[in-house]
Amino acid sequence: MPFIFEGPIRQLVHNFKFEASPRAGHLMVDLYLETLTGDRESRSENEVLLPVPLFAGRSQERGFNQADWFARQLGRHLDLPVINATRLVDTPSQRMLGRQGRRDNLNDVFQLHLPSASRVVIVDDVVTTGATAQSLARTALAAGAMNVAVLAFARTPLGA
């Protein structure tokens, strides 16, 4: 998570996520790729990108899934496949929930059928408490992943 979710980065993410700005999305991808160093050579041949899924209704409401779009762009640049999980429950928005509420909100909400991938990289636009990534990581490990990592464009400031 190379960027802190505040100031211009916050505005960039909001333009991408809530206004479906392709320009903002492409800038996020370019900025993220610039932060990578030797990581490209250390990738496993069994590595897959797993975007955080939205519930179908929320995806239709927003017009797209920002994590899926971000993962597909990164996958194209990094030559990594993208797989999808299913969000089984239309949970309330995480935006107004505290740390414990976010964790409770995400119990058993994801389903994943994993191919023979040994390393799953969860992709999201912003990590706040990590509750979504933690829940999805548990699902990936239960589906057979040997290793799970999280890749996000930004994180909220510590203590926020």
C-alpha contacts under 8 A as a table, 3 or more apart, distances in Angstrom:
res1	aa1	res2	aa2	distance
1	M	4	I	7.83
1	M	151	L	6.36
1	M	152	A	5.03
1	M	153	F	5.32
1	M	154	A	4.93
1	M	155	R	6.10
2	P	32	Y	7.25
2	P	35	T	6.90
2	P	152	A	7.90
2	P	153	F	6.37
2	P	154	A	6.04
2	P	155	R	7.99
3	F	9	I	7.24
3	F	153	F	6.34
3	F	154	A	4.44
3	F	155	R	6.49
4	I	9	I	7.02
4	I	10	R	8.00
4	I	154	A	5.26
4	I	155	R	5.20
4	I	156	T	5.77
4	I	157	P	6.02
5	F	9	I	5.68
5	F	10	R	4.87
5	F	126	V	7.30
5	F	154	A	5.50
5	F	155	R	5.41
5	F	156	T	4.79
5	F	157	P	6.60
6	E	9	I	5.63
6	E	10	R	4.59
6	E	11	Q	7.65
6	E	156	T	7.33
6	E	157	P	7.63
7	G	10	R	5.37
7	G	11	Q	6.48
8	P	11	Q	5.01
8	P	12	L	6.04
9	I	12	L	4.99
9	I	13	V	6.20
9	I	154	A	7.93
10	R	13	V	5.24
10	R	14	H	6.15
11	Q	14	H	5.05
11	Q	15	N	6.07
12	L	15	N	5.18
12	L	16	F	6.29
12	L	24	A	5.81
12	L	28	M	7.68
13	V	16	F	5.07
13	V	17	K	5.88
13	V	24	A	7.21
13	V	25	G	7.83
13	V	28	M	7.82
13	V	125	D	7.41
14	H	17	K	5.06
14	H	18	F	5.48
14	H	19	E	7.09
15	N	18	F	5.77
15	N	19	E	5.01
15	N	20	A	6.55
15	N	21	S	5.71
15	N	24	A	6.26
16	F	19	E	5.76
16	F	20	A	4.86
16	F	21	S	4.65
16	F	22	P	6.69
16	F	23	R	7.77
16	F	24	A	5.14
16	F	25	G	5.38
16	F	66	Q	7.47
17	K	20	A	5.56
17	K	21	S	7.52
17	K	66	Q	5.88
18	F	62	R	6.94
20	A	62	R	7.84
20	A	63	G	7.50
20	A	64	F	7.57
21	S	24	A	5.30
21	S	25	G	6.35
22	P	25	G	4.91
22	P	26	H	6.07
23	R	26	H	5.28
23	R	27	L	6.22
24	A	27	L	5.10
24	A	28	M	6.20
25	G	28	M	5.08
25	G	29	V	6.34
25	G	70	F	7.21
26	H	29	V	5.08
26	H	30	D	6.16
27	L	30	D	5.06
27	L	31	L	6.02
28	M	31	L	5.15
28	M	32	Y	6.01
28	M	153	F	7.20
29	V	32	Y	5.11
29	V	33	L	6.08
29	V	70	F	6.93
29	V	73	Q	7.03
29	V	74	L	6.78
30	D	33	L	5.20
30	D	34	E	6.25
31	L	34	E	5.19
31	L	35	T	6.72
32	Y	35	T	5.33
32	Y	36	L	7.03
32	Y	153	F	6.44
33	L	36	L	5.40
33	L	74	L	7.88
34	E	37	T	7.81
36	L	39	D	6.07
36	L	40	R	7.49
37	T	40	R	7.22
38	G	41	E	5.83
38	G	42	S	6.96
39	D	42	S	5.27
39	D	43	R	6.64
40	R	43	R	5.75
40	R	78	L	6.92
43	R	47	E	6.92
44	S	47	E	5.22
44	S	119	R	7.31
46	N	116	S	7.23
46	N	117	A	4.77
46	N	118	S	5.51
46	N	119	R	6.20
47	E	80	L	6.96
47	E	81	P	7.66
47	E	117	A	5.87
47	E	118	S	6.44
47	E	119	R	4.71
47	E	120	V	5.84
47	E	121	V	7.26
48	V	80	L	6.00
48	V	81	P	5.23
48	V	82	V	5.71
48	V	83	I	6.70
48	V	117	A	6.55
48	V	119	R	6.53
48	V	120	V	5.21
48	V	121	V	6.14
49	L	71	A	6.46
49	L	75	G	7.02
49	L	80	L	6.81
49	L	81	P	6.20
49	L	82	V	4.66
49	L	83	I	6.23
49	L	120	V	6.04
49	L	121	V	4.82
49	L	122	I	6.02
49	L	123	V	6.56
50	L	68	D	7.97
50	L	71	A	7.26
50	L	82	V	5.92
50	L	83	I	5.37
50	L	84	N	5.82
50	L	85	A	7.22
50	L	120	V	6.57
50	L	121	V	5.80
50	L	122	I	4.67
50	L	123	V	5.77
51	P	67	A	5.17
51	P	68	D	4.96
51	P	70	F	7.99
51	P	71	A	5.88
51	P	82	V	7.65
51	P	83	I	7.58
51	P	84	N	6.58
51	P	85	A	7.75
51	P	122	I	5.63
51	P	123	V	4.47
51	P	124	D	6.09
52	V	67	A	5.83
52	V	68	D	7.01
52	V	85	A	7.52
52	V	122	I	6.71
52	V	123	V	6.14
52	V	124	D	5.84
52	V	132	T	7.81
52	V	133	A	7.69
52	V	136	L	7.52
53	P	65	N	7.26
53	P	67	A	7.37
53	P	68	D	7.26
53	P	84	N	7.19
53	P	85	A	6.19
53	P	86	T	6.13
53	P	87	R	5.80
54	L	58	R	6.22
54	L	59	S	5.78
54	L	65	N	6.43
54	L	86	T	7.88
54	L	87	R	6.14
55	F	58	R	5.40
55	F	59	S	6.27
55	F	86	T	7.67
55	F	87	R	5.29
55	F	88	L	7.07
55	F	89	V	6.81
55	F	90	D	5.50
56	A	59	S	5.15
56	A	60	Q	6.25
56	A	87	R	7.97
57	G	60	Q	5.14
57	G	61	E	6.06
57	G	90	D	7.90
58	R	61	E	4.91
58	R	62	R	6.10
59	S	62	R	5.21
59	S	63	G	5.76
59	S	64	F	5.22
59	S	65	N	5.51
60	Q	63	G	4.87
60	Q	64	F	6.53
62	R	65	N	7.39
64	F	69	W	7.68
65	N	68	D	5.32
65	N	69	W	6.29
66	Q	69	W	5.12
66	Q	70	F	6.06
66	Q	124	D	7.82
66	Q	125	D	7.06
67	A	70	F	5.09
67	A	71	A	6.00
67	A	123	V	6.14
67	A	124	D	4.77
67	A	125	D	5.79
68	D	71	A	5.08
68	D	72	R	6.09
68	D	123	V	7.77
69	W	72	R	5.22
69	W	73	Q	6.28
70	F	73	Q	5.28
70	F	74	L	6.23
70	F	123	V	7.65
70	F	124	D	7.63
70	F	125	D	7.44
71	A	74	L	5.11
71	A	75	G	5.85
71	A	82	V	6.86
71	A	123	V	5.99
71	A	124	D	7.81
72	R	75	G	4.92
72	R	76	R	6.13
72	R	82	V	6.37
73	Q	76	R	5.22
73	Q	77	H	6.43
74	L	77	H	5.10
74	L	78	L	5.89
74	L	80	L	7.84
75	G	78	L	5.10
75	G	79	D	5.33
75	G	80	L	4.51
75	G	81	P	5.91
75	G	82	V	6.46
76	R	79	D	5.20
76	R	80	L	6.67
77	H	80	L	7.96
84	N	112	L	7.23
85	A	110	F	6.59
85	A	111	Q	5.62
85	A	112	L	4.61
85	A	113	H	7.27
86	T	110	F	5.57
86	T	111	Q	5.09
86	T	112	L	6.42
87	R	90	D	7.39
87	R	109	V	5.66
87	R	110	F	4.64
87	R	111	Q	6.49
88	L	109	V	5.18
88	L	110	F	5.73
88	L	111	Q	6.87
89	V	109	V	5.38
89	V	110	F	7.80
91	T	105	N	6.42
91	T	106	L	7.31
92	P	105	N	7.35
93	S	96	M	6.92
93	S	97	L	7.78
94	Q	97	L	5.34
94	Q	102	R	5.94
94	Q	105	N	7.81
97	L	100	Q	7.90
97	L	101	G	5.33
97	L	102	R	5.74
98	G	101	G	5.16
98	G	102	R	6.04
99	R	102	R	5.27
99	R	103	R	6.53
99	R	129	T	6.06
99	R	131	A	7.56
100	Q	103	R	5.12
100	Q	104	D	6.17
101	G	104	D	5.10
101	G	105	N	5.89
102	R	105	N	5.04
102	R	106	L	6.53
102	R	129	T	7.80
102	R	131	A	5.97
102	R	132	T	7.62
103	R	106	L	5.48
103	R	107	N	6.85
103	R	131	A	5.13
103	R	132	T	7.45
103	R	135	S	7.75
104	D	107	N	5.75
106	L	109	V	5.66
106	L	131	A	7.36
106	L	132	T	6.67
106	L	135	S	6.34
107	N	135	S	6.79
108	D	135	S	7.47
110	F	135	S	7.68
110	F	136	L	6.43
110	F	139	T	6.53
111	Q	139	T	6.64
112	L	139	T	6.68
112	L	140	A	6.60
112	L	143	A	6.45
113	H	143	A	6.34
114	L	117	A	6.76
114	L	140	A	7.38
114	L	143	A	5.87
114	L	144	G	6.82
114	L	145	A	7.47
117	A	120	V	6.83
117	A	145	A	6.39
118	S	144	G	7.59
118	S	145	A	5.05
118	S	146	M	4.87
118	S	147	N	6.22
119	R	145	A	5.99
119	R	146	M	5.96
119	R	147	N	4.68
119	R	148	V	5.70
119	R	149	A	7.67
120	V	140	A	7.28
120	V	145	A	6.46
120	V	147	N	6.29
120	V	148	V	4.80
120	V	149	A	6.36
121	V	148	V	5.75
121	V	149	A	4.72
121	V	150	V	5.42
121	V	151	L	6.46
122	I	133	A	6.85
122	I	136	L	7.70
122	I	137	A	7.50
122	I	148	V	7.27
122	I	149	A	6.13
122	I	150	V	4.68
122	I	151	L	5.91
123	V	150	V	6.14
123	V	151	L	4.93
123	V	152	A	5.68
124	D	127	V	7.08
124	D	150	V	7.92
124	D	151	L	6.57
124	D	152	A	4.85
124	D	153	F	7.05
125	D	152	A	5.17
125	D	153	F	5.08
125	D	154	A	6.43
126	V	152	A	5.70
126	V	153	F	5.97
126	V	154	A	4.81
126	V	155	R	5.21
126	V	156	T	7.21
127	V	130	G	5.63
127	V	133	A	7.90
127	V	152	A	6.54
127	V	154	A	6.46
127	V	155	R	4.62
127	V	156	T	6.45
128	T	131	A	7.90
128	T	155	R	5.82
128	T	156	T	5.17
129	T	132	T	7.96
130	G	133	A	5.26
130	G	134	Q	5.95
131	A	134	Q	5.02
131	A	135	S	6.13
132	T	135	S	5.24
132	T	136	L	6.17
133	A	136	L	5.11
133	A	137	A	5.84
133	A	150	V	6.94
134	Q	137	A	5.00
134	Q	138	R	6.22
135	S	138	R	5.23
135	S	139	T	6.45
136	L	139	T	5.00
136	L	140	A	6.20
137	A	140	A	4.99
137	A	141	L	6.12
137	A	148	V	6.23
138	R	141	L	5.19
138	R	142	A	6.13
139	T	142	A	5.10
139	T	143	A	6.19
140	A	143	A	4.99
140	A	144	G	6.48
140	A	145	A	5.54
140	A	148	V	7.44
141	L	144	G	5.19
141	L	145	A	4.63
141	L	146	M	6.60
141	L	147	N	7.41
141	L	148	V	7.43
142	A	145	A	7.21
145	A	148	V	6.88
152	A	155	R	7.30
156	T	160	A	6.46
157	P	160	A	5.53
